[in-house]
Amino acid sequence: MKKHNTLKVVIITLLLFALLTWILPCATYQTEYTEVGRYQVGLFDLLSYQSTVLGYFGYVALFILVVGGFYGVLYKIGAYRNILDSLCKKFKGKEAICIVVIIALLAILTSFAGLQLALLMVFPFIISLILMMGYSKVAAVAVTAGSVAVGLMGTTFAYNTVQVLQQYLSVELTDLIWAKLIILVVGIVLLSLSVLKICKKESTKKCDDKEDYIPEVSITTTKQKKWPLIVVLDLILLVTILGFISWTNAFNLDIFDTATNAVTEFELFGFPIFGKILGAVPAFGYWTLVELITLMLLAIIIFKFVYKIKWDEVFDAFGKGVKKALVPALIVLLIYTCLVLTTYDPYQLVIYKVILGLTKGFNIFTTGLVIVISSIFNGDPLYAFYSVLPYFVSVITDTSNYQLIAVMFQTLYGIITLIAPTSIPLMLTLAYTKTSYKDWFKYIWKLLVALLVVAFITFTILLLI
């Protein structure tokens, strides 16, 4: 079970959440706070939640499986290993620069476009690169999952991440934007320093199972052209970024809505040819992981013909990649089971009521504690915010601090994803790299404390000015 340490941690978390239903009463808030008694969750109840989990969040698990299959096919292409070798050679002696650039890019993309789950698509590539440069798996987790956490801390224009904050706190994305940018930059700097420190300490430490994350050297490596693979991978990343940026809600731009309508409604001899071929394709700004699944499957077909891979080899490689992704996909379903449990059996509000009742009016520390707890209970930022805000705004009616409160919610949520057993980017990366949660915690706790200190200093300054 040691190699499935992350899976064990998530299962224990789920059972603890279920145990709390035996201890705490459920409570709801519509127009007033109402306790509705205890609804003890049993084992068969957890199983019954799976229809809801699969119906609402099954596409995320499917996305993880397709990512696994996608890299399974890439591992069959010699040019993929050639690209990794070329990057390692290019950054030899400049590994620190490479690390910092990757952290900054991932954090900015998360902050700007809300790509915290979509970026899982590039994690295997980045992890392979970091391991090939001689660094540890813990460093690889910090660079990937850690960067996403920093991006969530300093969320700027990722409307889909913070739309609940806008709804309940009546704030705009540009409110206190300078504070968000400072938090983002400080987070990038602290994470980079932390990673470079651990990298320096462990750069000579061998990864026992490194071959699981690095494609084998193929005799066809030097014969295959790299540029077709680079072009396709770059196009996937570019389209993903364009697809996830909330052009309408964040920037009030409807250019992509107009363009998509023009294409899908174009008629040839009275028949909407492109609309029928493309189907219900969403405009850029409304993309989800479902569209990324389609992109990756199309890319696999392109690779098959460009690199002349037999269909049997494609299916075999895709199957091997999917097999490797089974445990991460299962972890996704279990984390969302935790989310469904805490949503269907809302005992969280009982905890929040007690904490918020410790002080009169708005208090940075009681509010912060509530946000931290909600971030652990809910593996999705929208649910984490929604579990608190309806009741919170009924208690904290002074709207003068709502901009600060919005910053607190997104900053503390991002920080907690560094350790929360319900954090999908973190737990999937730990599972993929077979890194134990204990080893990760031993590394990350110092950075966690530093980020919390910086965050609360920032909150205090914002409160005073």
NUDO-313216 format. One line per 10 residues: number of its first residue (from 1); their letters; for each residue x, y, z of C-alpha. Coordinates in nm, 3 decimals, padded with zeros to 5 digits. Layout:
N
NUM) A) X,Y,Z; ...
//
This chain:
465
1) MKKHNTLKVV) 00.000,00.000,00.000; 00.306,00.225,00.032; 00.303,00.306,-00.338; -00.063,00.408,-00.305; 00.002,00.642,-00.012; -00.193,00.928,-00.169; -00.494,00.708,-00.233; -00.486,00.598,00.130; -00.475,00.960,00.250; -00.778,01.053,00.039
11) IITLLLFALL) -00.975,00.748,00.159; -00.898,00.836,00.523; -01.008,01.194,00.457; -01.336,01.073,00.311; -01.401,00.848,00.611; -01.322,01.134,00.851; -01.567,01.358,00.668; -01.829,01.084,00.698; -01.750,01.044,01.070; -01.819,01.414,01.127
21) TWILPCATYQ) -02.178,01.357,01.015; -02.218,01.141,01.327; -02.085,01.419,01.550; -02.212,01.746,01.406; -02.567,01.845,01.313; -02.641,01.973,00.966; -02.732,02.337,00.919; -02.855,02.545,00.630; -02.887,02.913,00.554; -03.155,03.049,00.326
31) TEYTEVGRYQ) -03.294,03.360,00.491; -03.189,03.245,00.836; -02.961,02.993,01.003; -03.141,02.662,01.065; -03.010,02.340,01.220; -03.181,02.035,01.074; -03.039,01.756,01.288; -02.787,01.481,01.225; -02.784,01.267,00.913; -02.528,00.996,00.976
41) VGLFDLLSYQ) -02.353,00.884,00.659; -02.287,00.511,00.625; -02.075,00.310,00.384; -02.360,00.243,00.142; -02.441,00.614,00.144; -02.090,00.684,00.017; -02.147,00.436,-00.264; -02.481,00.594,-00.349; -02.308,00.929,-00.400; -02.124,00.791,-00.704
51) STVLGYFGYV) -02.411,00.856,-00.941; -02.391,01.225,-00.847; -02.011,01.227,-00.860; -02.003,01.068,-01.206; -02.288,01.285,-01.333; -02.134,01.615,-01.225; -01.760,01.547,-01.213; -01.701,01.230,-01.413; -01.560,01.436,-01.700; -01.266,01.537,-01.477
61) ALFILVVGGF) -01.174,01.171,-01.419; -01.216,01.107,-01.793; -00.984,01.400,-01.862; -00.717,01.244,-01.637; -00.750,00.910,-01.817; -00.717,01.077,-02.159; -00.411,01.273,-02.039; -00.259,00.939,-01.939; -00.340,00.788,-02.279; -00.208,01.099,-02.456
71) YGVLYKIGAY) 00.132,01.066,-02.289; 00.128,00.692,-02.348; 00.122,00.771,-02.721; 00.385,01.046,-02.686; 00.616,00.793,-02.524; 00.601,00.595,-02.850; 00.730,00.892,-03.047; 01.107,00.924,-03.048; 01.083,01.297,-03.120; 00.919,01.350,-02.779
81) RNILDSLCKK) 01.226,01.219,-02.598; 01.438,01.423,-02.837; 01.257,01.741,-02.731; 01.318,01.665,-02.364; 01.688,01.594,-02.432; 01.721,01.918,-02.627; 01.568,02.122,-02.345; 01.793,01.958,-02.086; 02.096,02.034,-02.302; 01.985,02.393,-02.359
91) FKGKEAICIV) 01.937,02.458,-01.987; 02.243,02.270,-01.868; 02.407,02.489,-01.607; 02.101,02.715,-01.616; 01.856,02.480,-01.445; 01.759,02.743,-01.187; 01.642,02.977,-01.465; 01.434,02.698,-01.615; 01.273,02.622,-01.279; 01.184,02.986,-01.211
101) VIIALLAILT) 01.043,03.036,-01.562; 00.820,02.729,-01.533; 00.692,02.834,-01.189; 00.616,03.187,-01.312; 00.438,03.066,-01.627; 00.219,02.812,-01.447; 00.130,03.057,-01.170; 00.047,03.339,-01.413; -00.168,03.114,-01.632; -00.360,02.997,-01.325
111) SFAGLQLALL) -00.401,03.352,-01.199; -00.503,03.496,-01.533; -00.706,03.218,-01.695; -00.808,02.979,-01.414; -00.621,02.682,-01.563; -00.567,02.497,-01.233; -00.714,02.172,-01.367; -00.638,02.220,-01.737; -00.266,02.255,-01.658; -00.264,01.895,-01.539
121) MVFPFIISLI) -00.228,01.827,-01.911; 00.131,01.959,-01.909; 00.234,01.825,-01.568; 00.379,01.493,-01.699; 00.596,01.682,-01.948; 00.726,01.921,-01.681; 00.784,01.641,-01.431; 00.986,01.446,-01.689; 01.196,01.752,-01.766; 01.269,01.827,-01.400
131) LMMGYSKVAA) 01.365,01.467,-01.325; 01.587,01.454,-01.634; 01.768,01.763,-01.504; 01.856,01.556,-01.197; 01.611,01.694,-00.942; 01.389,01.504,-00.700; 01.025,01.411,-00.732; 00.941,01.640,-00.439; 01.091,01.928,-00.637; 00.881,01.824,-00.938
141) VAVTAGSVAV) 00.563,01.830,-00.726; 00.655,02.172,-00.587; 00.714,02.318,-00.933; 00.385,02.186,-01.075; 00.123,02.169,-00.799; 00.299,02.444,-00.604; 00.281,02.686,-00.896; -00.092,02.626,-00.937; -00.141,02.700,-00.566; 00.049,03.027,-00.601
151) GLMGTTFAYN) -00.161,03.118,-00.905; -00.479,03.058,-00.705; -00.342,03.277,-00.425; -00.295,03.568,-00.661; -00.599,03.516,-00.883; -00.647,03.822,-01.103; -00.876,03.773,-01.405; -00.978,03.408,-01.368; -01.351,03.481,-01.350; -01.458,03.117,-01.327
161) TVQVLQQYLS) -01.248,03.074,-01.013; -01.389,03.369,-00.818; -01.733,03.433,-00.965; -01.899,03.338,-00.633; -01.695,03.608,-00.460; -01.824,03.862,-00.709; -02.181,03.743,-00.660; -02.193,03.766,-00.280; -01.939,04.039,-00.207; -02.027,04.263,-00.503
171) VELTDLIWAK) -01.663,04.306,-00.599; -01.497,04.343,-00.939; -01.197,04.153,-01.069; -00.997,04.475,-01.074; -01.068,04.561,-00.710; -00.740,04.564,-00.512; -00.569,04.429,-00.825; -00.237,04.571,-00.707; -00.264,04.365,-00.386; -00.343,04.051,-00.585
181) LIILVVGIVL) -00.042,04.109,-00.809; 00.185,04.162,-00.509; 00.061,03.838,-00.352; 00.117,03.659,-00.684; 00.472,03.791,-00.725; 00.566,03.723,-00.362; 00.425,03.372,-00.393; 00.630,03.306,-00.708; 00.946,03.435,-00.540; 00.900,03.234,-00.219
191) LSLSVLKICK) 00.811,02.915,-00.406; 01.108,02.959,-00.641; 01.348,03.009,-00.350; 01.203,02.708,-00.171; 01.228,02.485,-00.478; 01.580,02.597,-00.564; 01.687,02.523,-00.209; 01.548,02.170,-00.217; 01.683,02.124,-00.571; 02.029,02.227,-00.458
201) KESTKKCDDK) 02.016,01.983,-00.170; 01.887,01.691,-00.376; 02.031,01.753,-00.722; 02.260,01.454,-00.686; 01.994,01.230,-00.531; 01.879,00.959,-00.768; 01.514,00.888,-00.837; 01.473,00.513,-00.803; 01.186,00.488,-01.051; 01.282,00.775,-01.280
211) EDYIPEVSIT) 01.233,00.554,-01.585; 00.858,00.554,-01.516; 00.844,00.924,-01.600; 01.103,00.952,-01.878; 01.054,00.806,-02.228; 01.306,00.545,-02.333; 01.575,00.640,-02.582; 01.464,00.511,-02.920; 01.678,00.432,-03.223; 01.433,00.644,-03.420
221) TTKQKKWPLI) 01.489,00.947,-03.198; 01.741,01.116,-03.424; 01.547,01.028,-03.739; 01.214,01.180,-03.644; 01.148,01.546,-03.698; 01.068,01.742,-03.384; 00.890,02.037,-03.540; 00.554,01.868,-03.613; 00.530,01.755,-03.251; 00.634,02.098,-03.121
231) VVLDLILLVT) 00.379,02.273,-03.343; 00.091,02.049,-03.234; 00.179,02.070,-02.862; 00.218,02.448,-02.882; -00.116,02.480,-03.062; -00.288,02.273,-02.793; -00.146,02.499,-02.521; -00.233,02.818,-02.711; -00.591,02.708,-02.782; -00.629,02.600,-02.419
241) ILGFISWTNA) -00.522,02.942,-02.292; -00.751,03.124,-02.536; -01.036,02.888,-02.455; -01.018,02.934,-02.078; -00.963,03.309,-02.055; -01.299,03.460,-01.964; -01.308,03.715,-02.243; -01.667,03.828,-02.190; -01.695,03.828,-01.810; -01.342,03.948,-01.734
251) FNLDIFDTAT) -01.274,04.187,-02.023; -01.619,04.251,-02.172; -01.499,04.132,-02.513; -01.741,03.938,-02.731; -01.514,03.896,-03.033; -01.488,03.519,-02.992; -01.863,03.481,-02.937; -01.925,03.670,-03.259; -01.662,03.473,-03.451; -01.793,03.137,-03.327
261) NAVTEFELFG) -02.150,03.226,-03.420; -02.036,03.340,-03.765; -01.860,03.008,-03.827; -02.129,02.776,-03.689; -02.413,02.966,-03.858; -02.244,02.988,-04.197; -02.460,02.812,-04.455; -02.361,02.642,-04.777; -02.663,02.597,-05.002; -02.884,02.660,-04.700
271) FPIFGKILGA) -02.703,02.399,-04.485; -02.494,02.507,-04.178; -02.201,02.291,-04.281; -01.947,02.403,-04.018; -02.202,02.406,-03.739; -02.294,02.045,-03.813; -01.931,01.931,-03.846; -01.810,02.107,-03.530; -02.124,02.043,-03.328; -02.197,02.247,-03.015
281) VPAFGYWTLV) -01.849,02.397,-02.992; -01.830,02.673,-02.727; -01.665,03.005,-02.799; -01.328,03.083,-02.646; -01.390,03.188,-02.289; -01.635,02.908,-02.216; -01.413,02.604,-02.265; -01.396,02.320,-02.016; -01.191,02.004,-01.978; -01.431,01.833,-02.220
291) ELITLMLLAI) -01.298,02.042,-02.509; -00.940,01.960,-02.405; -01.023,01.590,-02.425; -01.130,01.644,-02.785; -00.809,01.836,-02.861; -00.587,01.560,-02.723; -00.771,01.287,-02.913; -00.740,01.485,-03.237; -00.369,01.537,-03.167; -00.320,01.162,-03.122
301) IIFKFVYKIK) -00.472,01.104,-03.467; -00.236,01.363,-03.616; 00.064,01.198,-03.447; -00.041,00.860,-03.583; -00.021,00.980,-03.944; 00.272,01.221,-03.909; 00.495,00.968,-03.736; 00.349,00.666,-03.915; 00.247,00.473,-03.606; 00.031,00.167,-03.660
311) WDEVFDAFGK) -00.319,00.181,-03.513; -00.248,-00.124,-03.299; 00.054,00.053,-03.151; -00.152,00.367,-03.088; -00.422,00.171,-02.906; -00.164,-00.027,-02.710; 00.028,00.286,-02.605; -00.294,00.472,-02.522; -00.410,00.178,-02.309; -00.082,00.166,-02.118
321) GVKKALVPAL) -00.108,00.538,-02.048; -00.468,00.504,-01.930; -00.366,00.218,-01.700; -00.105,00.443,-01.541; -00.372,00.709,-01.486; -00.627,00.480,-01.320; -00.521,00.557,-00.962; -00.511,00.936,-01.020; -00.857,00.915,-01.181; -00.987,00.718,-00.882
331) IVLLIYTCLV) -00.843,00.984,-00.651; -01.036,01.250,-00.845; -01.361,01.060,-00.793; -01.292,01.016,-00.421; -01.211,01.384,-00.373; -01.535,01.478,-00.545; -01.713,01.224,-00.325; -01.584,01.426,-00.029; -01.728,01.736,-00.195; -02.067,01.574,-00.255
341) LTTYDPYQLV) -02.076,01.447,00.105; -02.010,01.788,00.257; -02.264,01.944,00.019; -02.542,01.691,00.079; -02.472,01.681,00.455; -02.387,02.045,00.533; -02.239,02.029,00.881; -01.972,02.284,00.788; -02.196,02.577,00.868; -02.216,02.468,01.233
351) IYKVILGLTK) -01.839,02.509,01.259; -01.835,02.844,01.080; -02.112,02.984,01.301; -01.916,02.901,01.618; -01.592,03.055,01.487; -01.750,03.371,01.351; -01.939,03.411,01.678; -01.611,03.440,01.871; -01.571,03.802,01.764; -01.799,04.094,01.687
361) GFNIFTTGLV) -01.809,04.201,01.327; -01.526,04.140,01.083; -01.207,03.994,01.224; -00.912,03.892,01.010; -00.820,03.585,01.212; -01.164,03.431,01.265; -01.249,03.496,00.901; -00.917,03.347,00.799; -00.977,03.035,01.007; -01.319,02.986,00.848
371) IVISSIFNGD) -01.168,03.018,00.500; -00.895,02.768,00.583; -01.147,02.509,00.706; -01.377,02.560,00.406; -01.076,02.520,00.175; -00.998,02.181,00.329; -01.359,02.060,00.320; -01.418,02.160,-00.042; -01.189,02.056,-00.325; -01.327,02.319,-00.560
381) PLYAFYSVLP) -01.294,02.697,-00.502; -01.653,02.771,-00.605; -01.788,02.525,-00.348; -01.540,02.642,-00.084; -01.659,02.999,-00.121; -02.027,02.912,-00.154; -02.023,02.700,00.162; -01.939,03.010,00.368; -02.048,03.327,00.192; -02.432,03.317,00.214
391) YFVSVITDTS) -02.413,03.297,00.594; -02.099,03.511,00.618; -02.255,03.817,00.450; -02.556,03.789,00.681; -02.323,03.817,00.980; -02.066,04.060,00.842; -02.296,04.324,00.700; -02.039,04.606,00.686; -01.953,04.612,00.315; -01.651,04.839,00.356
401) NYQLIAVMFQ) -01.419,04.538,00.398; -01.569,04.318,00.126; -01.284,04.382,-00.119; -01.032,04.272,00.144; -01.247,03.970,00.230; -01.250,03.865,-00.137; -00.870,03.881,-00.145; -00.857,03.677,00.176; -01.078,03.404,00.033; -00.875,03.350,-00.282
411) TLYGIITLIA) -00.536,03.390,-00.114; -00.599,03.148,00.172; -00.769,02.897,-00.057; -00.459,02.893,-00.276; -00.226,02.849,00.021; -00.428,02.560,00.165; -00.419,02.372,-00.165; -00.051,02.318,-00.089; -00.145,02.067,00.182; -00.518,01.993,00.163
421) PTSIPLMLTL) -00.592,01.623,00.100; -00.883,01.748,-00.111; -00.661,01.949,-00.346; -00.690,01.783,-00.686; -00.370,01.928,-00.845; -00.166,01.832,-00.537; -00.303,01.484,-00.474; -00.292,01.385,-00.841; 00.068,01.501,-00.873; 00.167,01.314,-00.556
431) AYTKTSYKDW) -00.005,01.002,-00.688; 00.154,01.033,-01.033; 00.504,01.075,-00.892; 00.444,00.817,-00.615; 00.550,01.078,-00.358; 00.420,01.016,-00.008; 00.202,01.280,00.155; 00.430,01.266,00.460; 00.742,01.346,00.256; 00.558,01.630,00.087
441) FKYIWKLLVA) 00.440,01.778,00.418; 00.793,01.762,00.561; 00.908,01.972,00.268; 00.622,02.216,00.228; 00.536,02.317,00.586; 00.802,02.589,00.608; 00.686,02.748,00.284; 00.326,02.716,00.403; 00.403,02.904,00.724; 00.594,03.173,00.533
451) LLVVAFITFT) 00.306,03.226,00.291; 00.053,03.245,00.576; 00.265,03.504,00.758; 00.301,03.714,00.443; -00.072,03.678,00.372; -00.186,03.795,00.715; 00.062,04.085,00.714; -00.084,04.188,00.379; -00.440,04.155,00.509; -00.356,04.371,00.812
461) ILLLI) -00.204,04.642,00.593; -00.507,04.638,00.365; -00.735,04.669,00.665; -00.548,04.970,00.797; -00.519,05.171,00.476
//
